[in-house]
Amino acid sequence: MPVSLSPALEPFLDLLRCPTCRTGLHLGHGALRCPAGHTFDIARHGYVSLLTGTRATSGDDAAMARARDRFLSTGSYGPIRQAVARLAADAMPEQGTVLDVGCGTGYYLDD
């Protein structure tokens, strides 16, 4: 199964920078790559982590991510989502861009 960048993230690719050398990233062979050769694999679900180093992470496993999606789809956090989106929109200039990075599924700003 070919891996591609999430369609929601693709328009913002030009805003991302390699965390190691700070150069731009491009899409290639299932990963984001910089001109210096630093590579960040794209997950099956279309997201990419730009974490570097050997530090351990405690991210959600696939079952946890599915459970979160099921819960969020109930609308229980709808009022929180609306408040976060409104605050983000109010804080940005008219032509600004808000990028939800490192925050899970992007649920709160996916509107």
MOQUI-V642553 format. One record per helix or strand of 2 or more residues. SS is the DSSP state (H for helix, E for strand). FROM is the first residue (numbers start at 1). LEN is the number of residues. If there is no record, write none. Layout:
<<SS:FROM:LEN> <SS:FROM:LEN>>
This chain:
<<H:7:4> <H:13:3> <E:24:5> <E:31:4> <E:39:4> <H:62:11> <H:78:14> <H:107:3>>
